[in-house]
Amino acid sequence: MSPETTAVLLIGYQNDYFAPDGVLRSALEDGHGVDGVRERTSMLLDGLHDLPTMIVSTPIAFTSDYRELVDPVGILALVKSAGAFKRGTEGGATITDLAERGSRILEVPGKRGLNAFSNTALEHELRARGVTDVVIAGVVTSICVDSTARSAHDKGFTVHVLSDCTAGRTRFEQDFYCREVFPLYATVMTSVELLEELAGSKAALTPG
């Protein structure tokens, strides 16, 4: 994996999930796990700061009346009933850990469903940068993370899922997906392993 052709994709890093008073915080039963994901993701971004690795955020946002959602079911129905991810609200805003990094993180708007490639320019942005490896971090493991990772695989990218920077609705769900589901189409690794691999690749390519 080369830092020049790798992109880290950040999914769902918004206050409605990650803030202590986020309206969807209760949907993630493993609150300690969510806080850990936030801390480890921030450390990952620190480690990527001086690498040429692409970092992309794909926030989900809706109008105030949710007119984009027609007969929503499952988690999207929950989003609507909870009043989550409204454009221009504090709950829909990107968490400060990401927002404060400014242009280092490319924000790709348009996500209104489970898959970050749907209705967005994400694939175009990745192709334009010559990305071959996509690394997934964020929430929720069994929904947006899995949906986006499968789509990336179907589009021909080599997919990696960060086990310590993703969170499911429960600890059982998180462990099950990392152990039984993701390995069917992706490599499961930790953020530390990712940084070590990218740094090692950069060192190998640097003239000595």
GIJOFEN-V775819 format. One record per pair of residues at least 24 apart in sequence whose C-alpha atoms are under 10 Angstrom apart, sorted by the first residue. I is the first residue (numbers start at 1). J is the second residue. Records with the same first field share a line. If there is no record, write none. Layout:
BEGIN
I: J, J
END
This chain:
BEGIN
1: 132, 133, 134, 158, 194, 197, 198, 199, 200, 201, 202
2: 52, 53, 131, 132, 133, 197, 198, 199, 200, 201, 202, 204, 205
3: 48, 51, 52, 53, 54, 131, 133, 194, 195, 197, 198, 199, 200, 201, 202
4: 51, 52, 53, 54, 129, 130, 131, 132, 133, 198, 201, 202
5: 52, 53, 54, 126, 127, 129, 130, 131, 132, 133, 134
6: 52, 53, 54, 55, 126, 129, 130, 131, 132, 133, 134, 135, 157, 158, 159, 198
7: 52, 53, 54, 55, 56, 126, 129, 130, 131, 132, 133, 134, 135, 136, 159
8: 44, 45, 48, 53, 54, 55, 56, 57, 105, 133, 134, 135, 136, 137, 160, 161, 162
9: 54, 55, 56, 57, 58, 105, 106, 107, 116, 122, 134, 135, 136, 137, 138, 145, 148, 149, 161
10: 41, 55, 56, 57, 58, 59, 98, 105, 107, 116, 135, 136, 137, 138, 139, 145, 165, 166
11: 56, 57, 58, 59, 60, 114, 115, 116, 136, 137, 138, 139, 140, 141, 144, 145, 148, 166
12: 57, 58, 59, 60, 85, 92, 94, 95, 116, 137, 138, 139, 140, 144, 145
13: 37, 38, 41, 57, 58, 59, 60, 92, 93, 94, 95, 96, 97, 98, 99, 137, 138, 139
14: 58, 59, 60, 61, 84, 85, 90, 91, 92, 93, 94, 95, 96, 98, 99, 138, 139
15: 84, 85, 89, 90, 91, 92, 93, 94, 95, 96
16: 79, 82, 83, 84, 85, 86, 89, 90, 91, 92, 93, 94, 95
17: 84, 85, 91, 92, 95, 139, 140
18: 91, 94, 95, 139
19: 90, 91, 95
21: 91
22: 84, 90, 91, 92
23: 79, 82, 83, 84, 85, 91
24: 75, 78, 79, 82, 83, 84, 85, 91
25: 169
26: 169
27: 75, 78, 140, 168, 169, 170
28: 139, 140, 167, 168, 169, 170, 171
29: 167, 168, 169, 170, 171
30: 167, 168, 169, 170, 171, 172, 174
31: 167, 169, 170, 171
32: 167, 171
33: 164, 165, 166, 167, 168, 169, 170, 171, 174
34: 138, 139, 140, 164, 165, 166, 167, 168, 169
35: 165, 167
36: 164, 165, 166, 167
37: 137, 138, 139, 162, 163, 164, 165, 166, 167
38: 95, 97, 98, 138, 164, 165, 166, 167
39: 97, 164, 165
40: 164, 165, 166, 190, 191, 192
41: 97, 98, 137, 138, 162, 164, 165, 166, 191
42: 97, 98, 165
43: 97, 191, 192
44: 165, 190, 191, 192, 194, 195
45: 97, 98, 101, 104, 105, 191, 195
46: 101
47: 191, 192, 194, 195, 196, 198, 199
48: 104, 194, 195, 198, 199
49: 101, 104, 105
50: 199
51: 195, 198, 199, 202
52: 104, 198, 202
53: 104, 129, 131, 198
54: 104, 105, 106, 125, 126, 129, 131, 134
55: 103, 104, 105, 106, 107, 134, 135
56: 104, 105, 106, 107, 108, 122, 125, 126, 136
57: 94, 98, 99, 105, 106, 107, 108, 109, 116, 122, 137, 138
58: 94, 106, 107, 108, 109, 110, 111, 112, 115, 116, 117, 120, 121, 122
59: 85, 87, 92, 93, 94, 107, 108, 109, 110, 111, 112, 116
60: 84, 85, 86, 87, 92, 93, 94, 108, 109, 110, 111, 112, 113, 114, 116
61: 85, 86, 87, 88, 89, 92, 93, 109, 110, 111, 112, 113
62: 86, 87, 88, 92, 110, 111, 112
63: 87, 88
64: 88, 89
66: 112
68: 112, 113
69: 112, 113
72: 113
75: 113, 114, 143
76: 112, 113, 114
85: 112
113: 143, 144, 147
114: 140, 143, 144, 145, 146, 147, 148
115: 143, 144, 145, 146, 147, 148, 149, 150, 151, 152
116: 144, 145, 147, 148, 149, 151, 152
117: 147, 148, 149, 151, 152, 155
118: 148, 151
123: 152, 155, 157
126: 157
127: 157
131: 157, 158
132: 156, 157, 158, 159
133: 157, 158, 159, 160
134: 158, 159, 160, 161, 186
135: 159, 160, 161, 162, 186, 187, 188, 189, 191, 194
136: 160, 161, 162, 163, 165, 166, 188
137: 161, 162, 163, 164, 165, 166, 167, 191
138: 162, 163, 164, 165, 166, 167, 168
139: 165, 166, 167, 168, 169
140: 166, 167, 168, 169, 170, 173, 174
141: 165, 166, 167, 168, 169, 170, 173, 174, 175, 177, 178, 182
142: 166, 167, 168, 169, 170, 173, 174, 176, 177, 178, 181, 182
143: 168, 169
145: 182
146: 177, 181, 182
149: 182, 185, 186
150: 182, 184, 185, 186
152: 185, 186
153: 185, 186
154: 185
157: 186
158: 185, 186, 187
159: 183, 185, 186, 187, 188
160: 185, 186, 187, 188, 189, 190, 194
161: 186, 187, 188, 189, 190, 191, 194
162: 187, 188, 189, 190, 191, 192, 193, 194
163: 187, 188, 189, 190, 191
164: 188, 189, 190, 191, 192
165: 189, 190, 191
166: 190
END
